[in-house]
């Protein structure tokens, strides 16, 4: 049994990541007991983004997007195993929007961004997109 621990975890200054006490991104390792967790969701105070953790592949669920800010929401599937994100669409802020996690592997994070905020793809080093 491993005794290594990540230390104290906290939300990053831009409130978009969970980081260690050294401000390094924190990621669960493959041997972490994810089965102890269930679907979890959080959003920031101004409602410009939300994260939903889903522990299983191929799981269908419905969210109320009207609780987020803005006219529309950009959705991404973030794969914490690979540190990569794939866009899954732009949606109107409706009361019921159905999503299904990708079919490969466990552990997915649905990232929901207010499109007007110009957030970059999850996992990018820069916080917001800039005009090139």
C-alpha positions in Angstrom: 0.0 0.0 0.0 1.4 3.4 -1.0 1.9 6.0 1.6 2.7 8.9 -0.7 0.1 11.7 -0.4 -0.3 14.8 -2.5 -0.2 17.2 0.5 -2.7 19.9 0.9 -4.9 20.5 -2.2 -6.6 23.7 -3.0 -8.2 25.5 -6.0 -5.8 27.5 -8.2 -5.7 31.3 -8.3 -7.8 31.4 -11.5 -10.2 28.8 -9.9 -10.0 26.5 -12.8 -7.7 23.7 -11.4 -7.0 21.7 -8.3 -3.4 22.1 -7.4 -0.9 20.9 -4.8 0.6 23.1 -2.1 3.4 23.8 -4.7 0.7 25.0 -7.2 1.3 22.1 -9.4 -1.7 20.5 -11.1 -3.1 17.5 -9.1 -4.2 14.4 -11.0 -5.5 11.2 -9.5 -3.3 8.2 -10.4 -4.7 5.0 -12.0 -4.5 3.0 -8.8 -6.7 5.5 -6.9 -9.9 3.9 -5.6 -12.3 5.9 -7.9 -15.1 3.4 -7.1 -15.4 5.2 -3.8 -16.6 8.3 -5.6 -19.8 9.1 -7.3 -20.8 11.7 -9.8 -19.8 15.1 -8.4 -20.5 18.6 -9.8 -19.3 22.1 -8.9 -19.5 25.6 -10.5 -17.8 28.9 -9.7 -19.5 31.8 -8.0 -20.3 33.8 -11.1 -21.6 30.7 -12.8 -19.3 31.1 -15.8 -18.2 27.5 -15.7 -19.0 24.1 -14.1 -17.2 20.8 -13.8 -19.0 17.4 -13.5 -17.0 14.3 -12.6 -18.5 11.0 -13.9 -16.7 7.8 -12.8 -18.0 5.5 -15.6 -17.8 5.3 -19.4 -21.0 5.3 -21.4 -23.1 6.9 -18.6 -26.1 9.0 -19.7 -27.3 11.9 -17.4 -29.2 15.1 -17.6 -28.1 18.5 -16.4 -29.9 21.9 -15.9 -27.8 24.3 -17.9 -30.1 27.2 -17.1 -28.2 27.6 -13.8 -25.1 28.7 -15.7 -24.4 32.3 -16.9 -24.4 33.4 -20.5 -26.5 32.7 -23.6 -24.8 29.4 -24.5 -22.4 26.8 -23.0 -19.4 25.2 -24.6 -19.1 21.6 -23.4 -15.9 19.6 -23.3 -15.0 16.0 -22.3 -11.8 16.2 -20.2 -9.9 12.9 -19.9 -7.9 13.1 -16.6 -6.0 10.0 -17.5 -4.5 11.6 -20.6 -4.8 15.3 -19.7 -6.7 16.0 -22.9 -10.0 17.5 -23.8 -12.4 17.0 -26.7 -15.2 19.4 -27.6 -18.7 17.9 -27.4 -20.7 20.8 -28.5 -22.2 24.2 -27.8 -25.6 24.2 -26.1 -28.3 26.7 -25.3 -28.9 27.2 -21.6 -31.8 24.9 -21.4 -33.4 23.3 -18.3 -32.7 19.7 -19.4 -29.6 18.8 -21.5 -28.6 15.1 -21.8 -25.0 14.0 -22.0 -23.4 10.6 -22.4 -19.8 10.0 -21.4 -17.4 8.6 -24.0 -17.3 4.9 -24.2 -13.6 4.4 -23.6 -12.2 4.1 -20.1 -13.5 5.3 -16.7 -13.3 8.8 -15.2 -14.5 11.7 -17.3 -15.0 15.4 -16.4 -17.6 17.3 -18.3 -16.4 21.0 -18.4 -19.2 23.5 -19.2 -18.0 27.0 -20.1 -20.0 30.2 -20.7 -19.0 30.8 -24.4 -18.9 34.6 -23.9 -16.0 34.1 -21.4 -13.6 32.8 -24.1 -12.1 30.1 -22.0 -9.5 27.9 -23.8 -9.7 24.2 -24.0 -9.5 22.5 -20.6 -5.9 21.6 -19.8 -4.5 24.6 -21.7 -1.9 26.6 -19.8 -3.5 30.0 -20.6 -6.8 30.9 -19.0 -8.5 32.6 -21.8 -8.3 32.6 -25.6 -6.8 35.7 -27.3 -7.4 37.1 -30.7 -4.5 36.1 -33.0 
